[in-house]
Amino acid sequence: MMKMTVSARAALLPLALVLAAHSAGAAAQTPAPPKPAATGDTVRLTLLHLNDVYQFQPTSQNRGGLSRVATLRQQALKESPNVLTLMAGDTLSPSVESSAEVEGEALKGRQMIDAWNALGVDYAVVGNHEFDFGDDVLRARLQQSRFPWLGANVMSVKSGQVFDGMKAWDVRDVGGVKVGIFGVVLPETQHSSRPGPDTRITPYCDAAKRAVDEVRAAGAQLVVALTHLAVEQDRELAKCVRVDVIIGGHDHDRVEETVAGTPIFKLDEDAVDLGQLTLDLDARTGAVKKLAWKVVPITAKVPDDAAFNAKMQPYAPLLATLAERIGRSPVALDARSAQNRLGETNLGSFLADTFREATGADVALVNGGAVRADRVLPAGTMTRRELYSLMPYRNELVMLEVTGTTLRAALENGVSLSSVDGKPPGRFPQVSGLRFTYDLRKPPGERVTRVEVRGRTLDETAVYRLATLSFIASGNDGYTMFKELPVSRGLPSPWDALAGAFSTGKPMPRAKPQGRIALRGAPRGGLRAPPTMK
């Protein structure tokens, strides 16, 4: 069971001192001397960990920021050299910066590798979003990294070896104890992201068993699993292979639990907190004698690290560009991920309206999963950062000619995974130029009970011009009915279309949904959103 609040069982490495030292009105005092990293038969190992970090700057709520994390890491290293800093996957995408261009070239995560290099991360496991730009970009980012990337279940079909530039596992001597570490990523990556045809994401338990056997044979006394799996998969991993600790990511939730004797720890996204796991190890065998985990909030009370900031200075012009005003919205826009995957939102309708008007199409369809800001944007000034945060993926705006039958099939696909208690699906359709009703009591493929286009009942034989994103037109998210259809390109980009709408007020976003999507067969109150979404 997930635990959303955590209290440390012990305070073995007081990183919190740096917070107290910089809090307002704190009295100056001499900090207590640090405890030794090794005392006779005991070696103290500290694992600092983060996961799902998409930007190196603080969030809009002024939480996180890798410069602040660098300060805490340096503090930890002053107290003990036996520190490993781990990143549990998802950093190259999606983000505003990764979508931005510098000197005509999209960054595609380059800025995050520069940030991790500046921070001094020791190991990272690939997450599903590391593949969003394809294999070639990922290889370039691996080569750029000054730290190992782990992926024991990321294989090349041709060579039968681990993906070029990754390691299945590694062993490092820390204070005289040999620490082994391996990484695995969730198999759903094969279809949810864009790995190339030569890349296969294999079953994580099988890969973990091989990695543990090999890392033990190489002399590892302590084994750490660095994972990018759903929490249910981490639980399964704990049961299928014996490791000393699992440090995970992907869920964007704080997790602290023990399964089959193996502790599992995860954090929220974007470095809003830093995980600190302290292990007292037997100096001879590497056995865990004592374990303590705590979470250090990353707030404005933690000062920036000057060396980190100096290394990231080349990105200052980009950050200034992202702060530029492009227009305004007269109403708050609901960009929460779950809401855009559960039903109609005012933002979803505005996106679809904008794309329909920019292309001159009859209807428009946007998958809810394309909306990534995951917050309500307040009314008022819109900056480039906010524009890119709405839809950070680099999609094209395209137009297709589809029959009424194909349009109905697309809507059926869009609601095929909707359910009362399941994960809200990214394929859910936000629409313009049409209205439809669907019934959850009916089986997938038969749920859409009514469709109207421009106020008239859908004509199954008529041909309609449909505006959508290239991601959908390519057959992704189950929209295979579009895959072989001719595509009209050369249209404004989604960002340009939206920038024009925010600048001119045409089309104008509405304060509330317009009743374009009606749901039948749901509990009273409709479908409910989970606390967080990836």
C-alpha positions as CSV (number, residue, x, y, z in Angstrom):
1,M,0.0,0.0,0.0
2,M,1.3,3.5,-0.9
3,K,2.2,5.8,2.0
4,M,1.8,9.4,1.1
5,T,3.4,10.7,4.3
6,V,6.6,9.5,5.7
7,S,8.5,10.0,8.9
8,A,12.2,9.1,9.1
9,R,13.0,6.1,11.3
10,A,16.3,7.6,12.2
11,A,18.3,10.8,11.4
12,L,21.6,9.3,10.5
13,L,22.9,11.8,8.0
14,P,21.5,15.3,9.0
15,L,21.1,16.9,5.6
16,A,18.3,18.9,7.2
17,L,21.0,21.0,8.9
18,V,21.5,22.9,5.7
19,L,17.8,23.8,5.7
20,A,17.8,25.1,9.3
21,A,21.0,27.1,8.7
22,H,19.3,29.1,5.9
23,S,15.8,29.5,7.4
24,A,14.6,33.0,8.2
25,G,15.6,34.1,11.7
26,A,17.6,31.0,12.5
27,A,20.2,31.6,15.2
28,A,23.8,31.0,14.1
29,Q,25.2,27.9,15.7
30,T,28.0,25.4,15.2
31,P,26.7,22.2,13.6
32,A,27.4,18.9,15.3
33,P,30.4,17.1,13.9
34,P,29.4,14.5,11.3
35,K,29.3,10.9,12.2
36,P,32.1,8.8,10.7
37,A,31.4,6.9,7.5
38,A,33.1,3.8,8.8
39,T,33.4,2.7,12.4
40,G,35.3,-0.5,12.9
41,D,33.1,-3.2,11.5
42,T,30.4,-0.9,10.1
43,V,30.4,1.1,6.8
44,R,27.8,3.8,6.3
45,L,26.4,4.1,2.8
46,T,24.1,7.0,1.8
47,L,21.9,6.8,-1.3
48,L,20.5,10.1,-2.5
49,H,17.7,9.5,-5.1
50,L,15.3,11.3,-7.4
51,N,13.0,10.2,-10.1
52,D,10.9,11.6,-13.0
53,V,12.7,15.0,-13.2
54,Y,11.7,16.9,-16.3
55,Q,13.3,20.3,-15.6
56,F,16.4,21.6,-13.9
57,Q,14.7,24.8,-12.8
58,P,12.3,25.0,-9.8
59,T,8.6,24.3,-10.6
60,S,6.0,27.0,-10.9
61,Q,5.3,26.5,-7.1
62,N,9.1,27.2,-6.4
63,R,9.7,23.6,-5.4
64,G,12.6,21.5,-6.6
65,G,15.5,22.7,-8.7
66,L,18.6,20.7,-9.4
67,S,20.9,23.5,-8.2
68,R,19.4,23.2,-4.8
69,V,19.8,19.4,-4.9
70,A,23.5,20.0,-5.8
71,T,23.8,22.0,-2.6
72,L,22.5,19.1,-0.5
73,R,24.6,16.6,-2.4
74,Q,27.8,18.6,-1.6
75,Q,26.7,18.8,2.0
76,A,26.4,15.0,2.1
77,L,29.8,14.5,0.5
78,K,31.4,16.7,3.1
79,E,30.0,14.5,5.8
80,S,30.9,11.2,4.1
81,P,32.6,10.1,0.9
82,N,30.3,7.0,0.8
83,V,27.5,8.7,-1.1
84,L,25.8,7.5,-4.4
85,T,23.4,9.8,-6.2
86,L,20.8,7.9,-8.2
87,M,18.2,8.9,-10.8
88,A,15.3,6.4,-11.3
89,G,14.3,7.3,-14.8
90,D,12.3,9.8,-16.9
91,T,14.1,13.0,-17.6
92,L,14.6,13.5,-21.4
93,S,10.9,14.1,-22.0
94,P,8.4,15.6,-21.8
95,S,9.3,19.1,-20.8
96,V,9.1,22.6,-22.1
97,E,12.9,22.8,-22.5
98,S,13.1,19.5,-24.4
99,S,10.7,20.8,-26.9
100,A,12.4,24.2,-27.3
101,E,15.0,24.9,-30.1
102,V,18.4,26.4,-29.6
103,E,20.1,27.6,-32.8
104,G,17.5,25.9,-34.8
105,E,17.9,22.5,-33.2
106,A,15.4,21.0,-30.7
107,L,17.1,20.2,-27.4
108,K,15.4,16.8,-27.0
109,G,16.7,16.4,-23.4
110,R,20.2,17.6,-24.0
111,Q,19.8,20.2,-21.3
112,M,18.9,17.6,-18.7
113,I,22.0,15.6,-19.4
114,D,24.0,18.8,-18.9
115,A,22.2,19.3,-15.6
116,W,22.8,15.7,-14.4
117,N,26.5,16.0,-15.4
118,A,26.7,19.3,-13.5
119,L,25.0,17.7,-10.4
120,G,27.3,14.7,-10.4
121,V,24.7,11.9,-10.6
122,D,26.3,8.4,-10.2
123,Y,23.8,6.1,-11.9
124,A,20.5,6.5,-13.8
125,V,18.1,3.9,-15.1
126,V,16.2,4.6,-18.4
127,G,12.6,5.4,-18.1
128,N,9.8,5.1,-20.7
129,H,10.2,8.7,-21.7
130,E,13.8,8.3,-22.5
131,F,12.6,6.7,-25.8
132,D,10.2,9.5,-26.7
133,F,12.6,10.9,-29.4
134,G,13.7,7.5,-30.7
135,D,16.8,5.4,-30.4
136,D,19.2,7.7,-32.2
137,V,18.5,10.6,-29.9
138,L,18.8,8.3,-26.9
139,R,22.2,7.0,-28.0
140,A,23.4,10.6,-28.4
141,R,22.2,11.4,-24.9
142,L,23.9,8.3,-23.5
143,Q,27.2,9.4,-25.1
144,Q,26.8,12.9,-23.7
145,S,26.4,11.5,-20.1
146,R,29.3,11.3,-17.7
147,F,27.6,8.6,-15.7
148,P,26.3,5.1,-16.5
149,W,22.8,4.4,-17.7
150,L,21.4,1.1,-16.7
151,G,18.8,-1.0,-18.6
152,A,19.1,-4.8,-18.1
153,N,15.9,-5.5,-20.0
154,V,16.6,-3.1,-22.9
155,M,17.9,-5.3,-25.6
156,S,19.0,-5.1,-29.2
157,V,17.3,-7.7,-31.4
158,K,20.2,-7.9,-33.8
159,S,23.1,-8.2,-31.3
160,G,21.2,-9.9,-28.5
161,Q,23.1,-7.5,-26.2
162,V,22.0,-4.6,-24.0
163,F,21.1,-1.4,-25.9
164,D,24.3,0.3,-27.2
165,G,25.7,2.7,-24.6
166,M,23.8,1.2,-21.6
167,K,24.9,-1.3,-18.9
168,A,22.8,-4.1,-17.5
169,W,24.6,-3.6,-14.1
170,D,27.7,-2.2,-12.5
171,V,29.7,-2.8,-9.3
172,R,31.4,0.0,-7.3
173,D,33.6,-0.2,-4.2
174,V,32.1,2.1,-1.6
175,G,34.1,2.3,1.7
176,G,35.4,-1.2,1.1
177,V,32.0,-2.8,0.4
178,K,31.3,-3.9,-3.1
179,V,27.9,-2.4,-4.1
180,G,26.1,-3.9,-7.1
181,I,23.4,-2.0,-9.0
182,F,21.2,-2.9,-12.0
183,G,18.3,-1.2,-13.7
184,V,15.1,-2.3,-15.4
185,V,12.3,-0.3,-17.1
186,L,8.6,-1.2,-17.5
187,P,7.8,-3.4,-20.6
188,E,4.9,-1.1,-21.6
189,T,7.6,1.3,-22.9
190,Q,7.6,-0.8,-26.0
191,H,4.2,0.6,-27.0
192,S,3.8,3.8,-24.9
193,S,7.0,5.4,-26.2
194,R,9.0,5.2,-29.4
195,P,11.8,2.7,-29.2
196,G,13.1,1.7,-32.6
197,P,12.4,-1.6,-34.4
198,D,15.7,-3.1,-33.2
199,T,14.9,-2.4,-29.5
200,R,13.0,-4.8,-27.3
201,I,12.0,-4.2,-23.7
202,T,12.1,-7.7,-22.2
203,P,10.4,-9.1,-19.0
204,Y,11.9,-7.3,-16.1
205,C,11.9,-10.3,-13.7
206,D,13.9,-12.4,-16.1
207,A,16.4,-9.6,-16.7
208,A,16.7,-8.9,-13.0
209,K,17.5,-12.5,-12.2
210,R,20.3,-12.5,-14.8
211,A,21.6,-9.2,-13.6
212,V,21.6,-10.3,-9.9
213,D,23.4,-13.6,-10.8
214,E,26.0,-11.7,-12.8
215,V,26.5,-8.9,-10.3
216,R,26.9,-11.4,-7.4
217,A,29.4,-13.3,-9.5
218,A,31.3,-10.1,-9.9
219,G,31.7,-9.8,-6.2
220,A,28.8,-7.6,-5.2
221,Q,27.9,-7.8,-1.5
222,L,25.0,-5.4,-1.5
223,V,22.6,-5.3,-4.5
224,V,20.5,-2.3,-5.3
225,A,17.7,-2.4,-7.9
226,L,17.2,1.0,-9.6
227,T,13.9,0.7,-11.4
228,H,11.4,2.6,-13.5
229,L,8.4,0.4,-13.0
230,A,4.8,0.8,-11.7
231,V,4.6,0.1,-8.0
232,E,2.8,-3.2,-8.6
233,Q,5.7,-4.3,-10.8
234,D,8.2,-3.3,-8.1
235,R,6.3,-5.5,-5.7
236,E,6.5,-8.3,-8.2
237,L,10.2,-7.7,-8.6
238,A,10.7,-8.0,-4.9
239,K,9.1,-11.4,-5.0
240,C,10.9,-12.8,-8.0
241,V,14.5,-11.9,-7.2
242,R,16.4,-11.2,-3.9
243,V,17.9,-7.7,-3.7
244,D,18.7,-5.5,-0.7
245,V,16.7,-2.5,-1.7
246,I,14.6,-1.2,-4.6
247,I,14.8,2.5,-5.5
248,G,12.1,3.3,-8.0
249,G,10.3,5.9,-10.1
250,H,7.4,6.2,-12.6
251,D,4.4,6.5,-10.3
252,H,5.0,10.2,-9.2
253,D,3.9,9.2,-5.8
254,R,5.9,8.8,-2.6
255,V,6.2,5.1,-1.6
256,E,7.7,3.5,1.4
257,E,7.0,-0.2,1.9
258,T,8.5,-3.6,2.3
259,V,7.6,-6.6,0.2
260,A,9.0,-10.1,0.7
261,G,11.6,-8.5,3.0
262,T,12.7,-6.0,0.4
263,P,12.3,-2.2,1.1
264,I,10.9,-0.1,-1.8
265,F,11.3,3.6,-2.0
266,K,9.9,6.2,-4.5
267,L,9.4,9.9,-4.7
268,D,7.2,12.5,-6.4
269,E,8.3,14.1,-9.6
270,D,10.5,17.1,-10.5
271,A,12.8,16.9,-7.5
272,V,10.3,18.5,-5.2
273,D,11.9,16.2,-2.5
274,L,15.2,14.4,-2.2
275,G,15.2,10.9,-0.9
276,Q,18.0,10.0,1.5
277,L,18.5,6.3,2.3
278,T,21.2,5.6,4.9
279,L,22.5,2.0,5.2
280,D,24.8,0.8,8.0
281,L,26.6,-2.2,6.4
282,D,28.7,-4.9,7.9
283,A,32.2,-4.0,6.7
284,R,33.1,-7.6,6.0
285,T,30.0,-9.1,4.4
286,G,28.1,-6.0,3.2
287,A,25.0,-7.2,5.1
288,V,22.5,-4.4,6.1
289,K,22.7,-3.9,9.8
290,K,20.5,-0.8,10.0
291,L,18.4,1.2,7.4
292,A,16.8,4.6,7.6
293,W,15.0,6.6,4.9
294,K,13.9,10.2,5.0
295,V,12.6,12.8,2.6
296,V,14.2,16.3,2.4
297,P,11.9,18.9,0.9
298,I,13.6,21.0,-1.8
299,T,12.3,24.5,-1.2
300,A,13.6,28.1,-1.5
301,K,15.2,27.6,1.9
302,V,17.9,25.5,0.2
303,P,20.4,27.7,-1.4
304,D,21.6,27.3,-5.0
305,D,24.9,25.7,-5.8
306,A,27.1,28.3,-7.6
307,A,29.1,25.8,-9.5
308,F,26.0,24.1,-10.9
309,N,24.5,27.5,-12.0
310,A,27.7,28.4,-13.8
311,K,27.7,25.2,-15.8
312,M,24.0,25.8,-16.8
313,Q,24.5,29.5,-17.7
314,P,24.5,28.7,-21.5
315,Y,20.7,28.0,-21.1
316,A,20.0,31.5,-19.7
317,P,18.9,32.9,-23.0
318,L,16.5,30.0,-23.5
319,L,14.9,30.6,-20.1
320,A,14.5,34.3,-20.9
321,T,12.8,33.4,-24.2
322,L,10.4,31.0,-22.4
323,A,9.4,33.9,-20.1
324,E,8.2,36.0,-23.1
325,R,4.5,37.0,-23.2
326,I,2.6,35.5,-26.2
327,G,-1.0,36.6,-25.3
328,R,-3.6,35.9,-22.6
329,S,-6.5,33.7,-21.6
330,P,-9.6,35.3,-20.2
331,V,-10.4,32.2,-18.2
332,A,-8.5,29.5,-16.2
333,L,-7.6,26.5,-18.3
334,D,-8.0,23.0,-17.0
335,A,-4.7,21.3,-18.0
336,R,-4.9,18.6,-15.4
337,S,-3.8,15.3,-17.0
338,A,-6.5,13.1,-15.5
339,Q,-9.4,15.4,-16.3
340,N,-8.3,15.6,-19.9
341,R,-8.3,11.8,-20.1
342,L,-11.7,11.4,-18.3
343,G,-14.0,13.8,-20.1
344,E,-14.4,17.1,-21.8
345,T,-12.5,20.0,-20.4
346,N,-12.5,23.7,-21.4
347,L,-8.8,23.3,-22.4
348,G,-9.5,20.2,-24.5
349,S,-12.3,22.0,-26.4
350,F,-10.1,25.1,-26.9
351,L,-7.3,23.0,-28.3
352,A,-9.6,21.2,-30.7
353,D,-11.3,24.4,-31.7
354,T,-8.0,26.1,-32.4
355,F,-6.7,23.3,-34.6
356,R,-10.0,23.0,-36.5
357,E,-10.0,26.8,-37.3
358,A,-6.3,26.8,-38.1
359,T,-6.8,24.1,-40.7
360,G,-10.3,24.8,-42.0
361,A,-11.3,21.3,-41.1
362,D,-14.9,20.1,-40.4
363,V,-14.0,18.4,-37.1
364,A,-11.0,18.0,-34.9
365,L,-9.8,15.4,-32.4
366,V,-7.0,15.7,-29.9
367,N,-5.9,12.9,-27.5
368,G,-6.2,13.9,-23.9
369,G,-2.7,12.4,-23.2
370,A,-1.2,15.2,-25.3
371,V,-2.0,17.6,-22.5
372,R,0.9,17.5,-20.0
373,A,0.9,20.6,-17.8
374,D,-1.1,18.7,-15.1
375,R,-2.4,21.8,-13.4
376,V,-5.0,24.5,-13.8
377,L,-3.4,27.5,-15.6
378,P,-4.9,30.7,-14.2
379,A,-6.5,33.4,-16.3
380,G,-4.3,36.1,-17.5
381,T,-0.9,36.4,-19.3
382,M,0.3,33.4,-21.2
383,T,4.1,32.9,-21.7
384,R,5.9,30.7,-24.1
385,R,6.7,28.4,-21.2
386,E,3.0,28.0,-20.4
387,L,2.2,27.4,-24.1
388,Y,4.9,24.7,-24.4
389,S,3.9,23.2,-21.0
390,L,0.4,22.5,-22.4
391,M,1.6,20.3,-25.2
392,P,5.4,19.7,-24.9
393,Y,5.6,17.0,-27.5
394,R,6.9,18.0,-30.9
395,N,3.8,17.1,-33.0
396,E,2.7,18.3,-36.4
397,L,-0.8,19.6,-37.0
398,V,-2.2,17.5,-39.9
399,M,-5.5,17.1,-41.7
400,L,-7.1,13.8,-43.0
401,E,-10.2,13.1,-45.0
402,V,-12.2,10.4,-43.2
403,T,-15.6,8.8,-43.7
404,G,-18.2,8.9,-41.1
405,T,-17.6,5.2,-40.4
406,T,-13.9,5.9,-39.8
407,L,-14.7,8.9,-37.6
408,R,-17.0,6.7,-35.5
409,A,-14.4,4.1,-35.2
410,A,-11.9,6.7,-33.9
411,L,-14.4,7.8,-31.2
412,E,-14.9,4.2,-30.2
413,N,-11.2,3.8,-29.8
414,G,-11.0,7.0,-27.8
415,V,-13.4,5.7,-25.2
416,S,-12.5,2.0,-25.4
417,L,-10.3,2.0,-22.3
418,S,-12.4,4.3,-20.2
419,S,-13.7,2.7,-17.0
420,V,-15.0,3.5,-13.5
421,D,-11.9,2.6,-11.6
422,G,-9.1,2.1,-14.2
423,K,-6.3,4.4,-15.1
424,P,-7.6,7.4,-17.3
425,P,-6.5,6.6,-20.8
426,G,-4.3,8.9,-22.9
427,R,-6.3,8.1,-26.0
428,F,-9.5,9.8,-24.7
429,P,-10.7,12.3,-27.4
430,Q,-11.2,16.0,-27.0
431,V,-13.2,17.2,-29.9
432,S,-14.5,20.1,-32.0
433,G,-17.2,20.4,-34.6
434,L,-19.0,17.4,-33.2
435,R,-20.8,16.0,-30.2
436,F,-21.1,12.4,-29.1
437,T,-22.5,10.2,-26.4
438,Y,-20.9,7.0,-25.1
439,D,-22.2,4.3,-22.6
440,L,-19.7,2.6,-20.2
441,R,-22.2,-0.3,-19.7
442,K,-21.6,-1.4,-23.3
443,P,-18.5,-3.3,-24.5
444,P,-15.6,-1.5,-26.1
445,G,-16.2,-1.0,-29.8
446,E,-20.0,-0.6,-29.2
447,R,-20.0,2.3,-26.7
448,V,-20.7,5.3,-28.9
449,T,-24.4,5.6,-29.2
450,R,-24.8,9.0,-30.8
451,V,-22.6,11.3,-33.0
452,E,-23.6,14.7,-34.4
453,V,-21.4,16.8,-36.8
454,R,-22.3,20.4,-37.0
455,G,-25.7,19.6,-35.5
456,R,-26.6,16.8,-37.8
457,T,-26.5,13.1,-37.2
458,L,-23.2,11.5,-38.4
459,D,-23.5,10.3,-42.0
460,E,-21.5,7.0,-42.2
461,T,-20.8,7.5,-45.9
462,A,-20.0,11.2,-45.9
463,V,-16.4,12.4,-46.0
464,Y,-15.2,14.8,-43.3
465,R,-12.0,16.8,-43.0
466,L,-10.4,16.0,-39.7
467,A,-7.7,18.0,-38.0
468,T,-5.5,16.1,-35.5
469,L,-1.9,15.6,-34.4
470,S,0.6,13.6,-36.3
471,F,1.0,11.2,-33.3
472,I,-2.7,10.2,-33.8
473,A,-2.6,10.2,-37.6
474,S,0.4,7.8,-37.4
475,G,-1.9,5.2,-35.7
476,N,-0.6,5.6,-32.1
477,D,-2.8,5.2,-29.0
478,G,-5.0,2.7,-30.9
479,Y,-6.0,5.1,-33.7
480,T,-4.9,2.5,-36.3
481,M,-7.9,3.5,-38.6
482,F,-5.9,6.6,-39.6
483,K,-2.6,5.0,-40.2
484,E,-2.8,4.4,-44.0
485,L,-4.8,7.5,-44.9
486,P,-3.3,10.4,-46.9
487,V,-2.2,13.3,-44.7
488,S,-2.2,17.0,-45.6
489,R,0.8,18.7,-44.1
490,G,2.4,22.1,-44.4
491,L,-0.1,23.5,-41.8
492,P,0.7,25.7,-38.9
493,S,2.4,23.9,-36.0
494,P,0.2,23.2,-32.9
495,W,2.3,25.8,-31.0
496,D,1.9,28.5,-33.7
497,A,-1.8,27.9,-33.9
498,L,-2.2,28.2,-30.1
499,A,0.0,31.2,-29.9
500,G,-2.2,32.9,-32.5
501,A,-5.3,32.0,-30.6
502,F,-3.9,33.4,-27.3
503,S,-2.7,36.6,-29.2
504,T,-5.9,37.3,-31.1
505,G,-8.6,35.8,-28.8
506,K,-9.9,33.8,-31.8
507,P,-11.1,31.2,-31.0
508,M,-11.8,32.2,-27.4
509,P,-11.5,29.6,-24.6
510,R,-14.7,29.1,-22.6
511,A,-14.9,29.0,-18.8
512,K,-16.6,25.6,-18.7
513,P,-17.0,22.5,-20.9
514,Q,-19.7,22.9,-23.6
515,G,-21.4,19.5,-23.3
516,R,-19.8,18.0,-26.4
517,I,-19.2,14.7,-24.7
518,A,-22.0,12.9,-22.8
519,L,-21.4,9.9,-20.6
520,R,-23.9,7.2,-19.7
521,G,-23.5,4.3,-17.3
522,A,-21.2,6.1,-14.8
523,P,-21.7,6.3,-11.1
524,R,-23.4,9.4,-9.7
525,G,-21.0,12.3,-9.9
526,G,-19.2,10.8,-13.0
527,L,-15.7,9.4,-13.3
528,R,-13.3,10.4,-10.6
529,A,-9.7,11.3,-11.2
530,P,-6.8,9.6,-9.3
531,P,-4.6,11.8,-7.1
532,T,-1.8,12.1,-9.6
533,M,-1.1,11.2,-13.2
534,K,2.2,10.6,-15.1
